[in-house]
Amino acid sequence: MTLAYAPFDAAFWVFPALLFLFVSWLVLSPGRAALRGFLFGLGLFGSGVSWVFISVYYFGGRDIILSILATLVFVFFWALFPALTGYLSAKLRPDKADYQLVSMPLLWVSIEYLRGTWVLNGFPWLQIAYSQIETPLIGYAPVIGVYGTGLIVALNAMLLLTAMIKRRYLWRYLGMVAVLWMGGYYLKNIAWTTSAGEALKVTLIQGNISQDRKWAKDNRDATLKLYESITREHWDSDIVIWPETSIPAYYAEVKDSFLKGLEQQALTHDTEVIVGLPIKDKAQSALYNSVLVLGKTAGVYRKNHLLPFGEYMPLQPVSGYLLNFLNLRLGNFASGGDDQKLLMAAGYRFITSICYEDVFPLVSVKVLEQAAFLVNVTNDAWFGDSIEPYQHMQIARMRAIETGRYLLRATNTGLTGIVDPQGKIIAQAKLFQTAAVSGEIVPLLGVTPYVRFGDKLIVFLMVIGLICVAINGFDKFDARVWRGYFSPD
């Protein structure tokens, strides 16, 4: 299943992966189905998020044993969610054909919603909808979002499975699959938003500062000079964007010595410069991961959705004991809160997300009607030359599709890029290159159906569907009926 995601992009692999998993859950006891789901989860997360080891070992400074242990704990924990899906799938097997068809897709996406939204502040990595960025099924994303699209993907797998098992009705189920794909193709070609004004020229800077040198004090001046010199070559742009914590110093330390001069240059050239840096609030004893706009419409955004175990410590005091045992020292940032005003550049408001925030759909849709485009700044240098930056960009592209807006994504070491409202990358820098990515975007207005309704509709449908499955299931179904389809006869 990992092959369905970036950078492999073999989207079709998600269907046999789910198909084989679903067929095993049809004939196993709840306990065995849970074990099968857990083993599937070990394979999925063990391969799909193996980059956690790189972060802990190479950049966290831990020895190899502790790094392996920390990675295993991480993978084992998230593997519990496919295990839970398997247990419930076997426990709630309905005895009616229509309910059988939707029960596992509903359970799969419901557990994805739980994992991606609620548990430990959410970890939506490797959700099945992201695998379909390049297929017609992605046309559902602006209408029903990532979870609704995931339900369509899982339903496709179950329809294919049912077509194989109930060969008497083969064309009926294949016809349903065809209808879903044609519906996605039709929706993919709808323009949900319209132009709000003239095109803007934008430049995104990728400094390519290695993580082990990023915060070294003797490297600070060289970093600032690098970003300033590249910016100087692009004063003809309306907007210039630097990555997350591109300024490796607290705001108070560089306010007068660097930022004041940069802002004056921006005003002179009628350009807005968006930079990332930490801000320390001494009055509140709080530290914020922040984005600052320098120019005519100066403003600041403080990261709201924090990364668990990276920027704050959930599950205290247990997590504290565990990290002390592993000898890991992590950040302690504060949340900026939900009531922050949208930043503005080149006369248009925009949605800001910092690093991990772009993996959460609702971060982009809450006040999107006021925004003309999306800006994400991040630093994936923590994960080296792994598959993580490619996966992260794939997830970020979904936000552009869901919202019908251009996405400007500036990263430290890659992948920096400009994404259009259909999720297509129109300009991108390669990993580990110092680069400036320039292009034009159109500020947009209007909202997609998903922006208007959010996840409410799909969550409501999932709840109703699961209630029906539960009423018609709960051990009523005899797995021997399904086993008969696989007998030698």
N, C-alpha and C positions, 0 to 999 in steps of 0.2 A: 504493500500500500504506500510506503514511503516513496516509491518511484513515481507515484501520481503527482507529487508535489515538485516545486522548483528545487534544484535546478534541472531535474530529470524531465519533468513536464510530460510524462507519459500518462495523461489523464485517464485513459481507459482502464488502467490497473485498479482503480478504486472499485470497479464493478465486480471482477472476479474475486477480489479480496473480500468484499462484503458478502458476495454470493456464497463462497465456501464457508464463511463464518456463520451466516444465517442458516445454511443447511445443516450444519452441525448442531446448532441450537434447537432445530426442529425435533431432533431425536434423542437429545441428552436430558438427563435429570437436571434439576436446578443447580445442584452442587457441581456436577460435571460441566455444565454450561458456563458456570462462573469461572471454573478453572480454565476452560478453553478461552474465554474472554480475557482472562488475566494473561495467559501465554501470548495471545494475540497482541495485547497491550505492551508486553515486554518487547516483542518484536517491533511494533510500531514506534514506541517512544525510545526504545534502545537504539534504533537506527535513525529515527527522525529528529531526535533532540540530543544526539550524541555530542553536540557542540558544548553542552554544559561542562563536560570534562575539560575542554580547552580553556574555558573561562576560569574554572577553579584552579587548574594545574598550572597553566602557563602565565596567567595574569593575576590569579589569586595568591600565588606564591606558596601553595600547599604542596606537601610531598605526594608522591604518586599513589600511595595506599589510601590516604585520606581523600584524595581527589576522586579515586575510583569509588570509594565508599559513599561520598556525597552524591556522585552521579547515580549510583545504584539506588540510593534512597529516593532521589528525585524520580527516576524512571519507575521504580516499584510503586510509588504513590500514585502516579497518573495511570498506571496500568490497572489500578483498582476500578477505574470507571468503565472500561470495556467489560471487566468482570461483573460489575453491578448490572450492566446492560444484559449480559448473558444470563445472569440469575433471574432477572425479572422476565426476560423473554421466555425462559423455560417455565417459570412459575405461572405466568399469565397467558399461557397458550390458549387462544380461543378455539371453540369447536365449530365456528362458522367460517366459511371460506373467505368472506369479505373482510372479516376482522383479522384472519390469519395474514391477509395480504398487507395490512397496514400496521400490525402490532409491532413488529421489529423495527421498521423505519421510524415509527413514532417514538419508541423507546430509545433508539440510537440517538436521535436528534434531541430528545428531552434531556438525556444524560450529557450530551455535548453542551446544551444550554446551561445545565447545572455547573459543569466544569468551566465553561467559558465566561460565566457571569458572576457566580456566587462564591465558589470555593477558593479560598486564599486570594480574594480580590479578583479572581478570574484568570484562567490560563487557556485561551482559545486556540492554541497552536494545533496544527494538523487536523483541523475540522474539515470534513469531507467537501464542503462547498468550495474551499479554496483550490481544490484540485481541478476545478472546472473553469478556471479563468479564461482559457482559450477555446472552450467549447460552446455550442449554442445554449446549453443549460444555464450559462451565466446571465442570460437574458431575464431570468426570474429575479435576480438580485435587486434591481431597482424597484421591484414591486413588493417582494416579501423578504428581502434581506438575506443575510448569510444563513440563518437557521431555516428559513423557508426553502432556500435553494438546497440546503443540505437534505431536507426532507424529500425533495424531488429526486436528488441523487440516490438516496437510500431506497426510495420507492422504485426507481429504475432497476436497482439490483434485485429487489424482491420480485418484481414482475418478470425479470429474466429467469430467476430461479423457478417461479411458478410455471412459466412456459416450458421449462425443461422437465418439470415433474408431471404436470398435467398436460401431456403432449396432445391429448384429445382437443384441448382448447388453445393450442400453440398460437394460432394466428390472432386469437382474441387478445392475448397478453402482449404479443409482439406489436399489435396495433395500438395498444395503450402506450407502449414505449415510444412508438413513432409519434403519437399525438403529443406526448410530453416534449419530445425533441423539437417538433415543429412549432409548438407553442413558445419554447425558448428562443428559437430562431426568429420568430415574428417579433417577440418582445425586445430582442437584442437590437433590432433595427429602428426602434422608436427613440426619438430625441425628446427626452423629458424636460430639458431646460433650454432657455433661449439666451441670446446675447444681451448683456447689460451695458455694453459700451465698446469702445475701440480696443483693439488688441494691445496687450502690455508686453514689453520686452523684459525678460527676467533672466538672472544669472545665478546659478547655484554653485557654491565653491566647495570643493572636496580637498581639504588640506592634507590628508593622508599622514597624520601625525600618529606614530606608533603608540600603542597603549602604555608601554613601559617607559616612554619618554614624555607622555602627554602632560603630566603634572610635575615634571622636574623643574625646579625653579630656574636652573641655569638654561632651560630650553624655552622659558616663557617669552622672552623678547624675540627670539627667532620665530616662534609661532605667530606672534602678533604681526611681525614684519611681513611674514609670508602671506597672511590673509589680507593685510593692507595693500601689499604690492599687487596681488591678483585683482583685488577690488578696484585699484586705480586704473586697471586696463579696461574696466567695464562700467565706467561712469555714464556711458550712454544708455544703460539699462534703467528701467523704471524702478526695479526692485532687485536687490542683491541679497542673497541669503547665505549665512554661514551655518555650520552644523551645531548640534548639541554641544554645550560647553566648549565651543571653539575658542573662547577666551578662558584660559586655564587659571583663572584668578577670581577672587570675590569682587563683586561690583564696586565696593568701597575702595578696593586697592587700585582700580584702574579708571575710576570715574573721571578724575581730573587729568591724570597722566596720559590716558589713551582715548577714552571714549569721547571726551569733549572735542578733541581734534578731529576724530573720525566723523562725528555728527556734523561738525562745521563743514567738512568736505562734502558730506551728503547733501546738506542744504545748498551749498554752492552749485552742485551739479543737478539739483532737483531729482535726487535719487533717495529712495528709502533703503536703509541697510538693516537687515534683521539678523541679530547675533544671539548666540546662546552662552550663558554663563551662570554660575551659582550666585545667589544673593543671600547674605546673612542678615537677619533681622535681630539686632542685639536686644531691642526692647522686648521681643517675644521669645528670645533665645531659640529662634527657628532658622532652619536652613532650607532654601528653596532652589530647586532646579528650574531655571527661568529662561525666558526668551524676551529680548529687548528690541524694540523698534527705534531706530535712530533716524531723524529727519523731521519733516513737517508735522507728522502725526505720531509723535513719540508715545510709547506705551510699553507696558510690561505684562507678561503672562507667566504665572507660576504653575508648574506642573501639578495637576490635580490627582490623576489616577496613578498612584505610585506602584513601583515594582516590588512585590513581596520578596523578602530576603536580600534584595539588592538595595532598596532605598528605605525600607522600613521593615520592622520585625513583627510578623503576625504570630498568632498562637502563643503569646507570651504566658507563662515563662518557659514553656516547653522548648520553643524554638531557640531561646537564649541558651538553655542548657546544651542543646544539640550543637549549636554553632561554637560554643565554648569548648565542647569536647573535640570538635573538628578543628579548633583553633582558627576559625574564620572570623574576620572583622569586616563588617559591611557598613554601608552608609546609613545615616539616620536623618532623612529628609522629612519635611512637613508638607502637607497637601495645601495647595493654593485655594481650594474650595470651588464650589459650583457656580458662584455668583459673580465670576469675573467678566468684565466687559470684553467684547471682541476687539482684537487689535485691528489696526487699519494701515494700509500701505497703498500708495498710488491712487488714493481717493476711494478705495474699496475696503470693506471689512472682510476679514478672513478667519477661518477656523484654525486654531493652533493646536498642534499635538507634539509632545516631546517623547521621543523614543517609543517605549512600550505602549503609549496611549493610542497609537494608531491601529492596534489590534482589536480595539473595542468599538463596535459600530456606533453605539449611542453617544460616544464622545463627539462624533462628527455631526450628529443629526439634531441635537437638542435645540440649537439656535441657528440651524443652517440657513433658514429662510433669509436671514440678515446678511449672510456671507456670500461672497462672489467666487471664492476659491479656497482650497485647503493648503495648509503649510505644515509639513512635518520635518522636524530636525531630530537627528538621532546619531548614535555612536555605536556601531556594531564591531568596532575594533576588538572588543572583549572576546570575540568568538573566532578571531583569526581567519585563516583561509579554509573555512568550513562551509557547509550548506546553509548556515543560519542567515547570512545576508540575503541570499536568494529567496529563502522562505519569507523573510521579513518584507522584502519588496513585493512579493506575491500577495501577502496579506494586505499591505498598504494599498495596492491597486484595487482591491475590493472596495475600499472606502470611496475611491473616485467613482466606481460603478454605482454603488448604492446611492450616492448623493447627486450624481450627474454634474460633478464639478471637476475642474482641473486640480491635480495634486502636484505640489512642488515639494520635493523630498531631498533635503540636503543632509548628507552623512559625512562622517569624518574620514572613513577609509573605503566607503562604498556600501551599497550601490546608490549613488546620487542620480536622480533622474526626474524628468517631467512626464507626468502621466495624464492622458486625456480622459474625458468623461466616460469613455467606453473601456477604460482600463488599459489602453495601449500605451506602451512606453515610446514617446516620440523623441526623446534624447536621454542618453544615459552615459555616465562615466564608468569605466571598468574598476574592479577592485584594486586597491593598493596603488592608485595613481593619483598624483597631484593634478587636479583638473578643475576647469570651469565649464559648466554645462549651461549653454545659453539657448534661448528659444522664445517663442511668443505664445501667450495664452490669452484666451478670451474670458473676461469676467462674465459670469453667468448668473441668471436669476431664474426663479421657479423652483419647484420641488418635485421629487419623484414620489410615487405612492408610498415607498418605504419611509421616506423622510416624514411624510404626513402622519403615518400610523405607527411607525417604529416596529417593535417586536410584539406589540399588543395583540394584533390579529393572529399571528402564527402561534403565540403562546396560548391564546384562547382556544384555537383549533386543536393544539396538542393536548391541552387539558381535557377538552370534551372527548377527543379520540381515545385518550388513555382511560377515562372513566368507562367508556363503552367497552373497551378491550377488557378491563378489569371485571366488569359485570358479566361478560360473556366468556371469561377465561377462568383463571385461578384453578388450575389442575383438572378442569373438566376434559381437557383434550387428551386423547390417547396417542402417544408418540408412535405406537406400533402401526397406526394407519399410515404414517409417513414412511416408516421403515420399509413397508411393503413395496413402495415405489422403487427402492434401491436393491431389492432382492434379485438374485440371478435370473429368476423367471421373468 
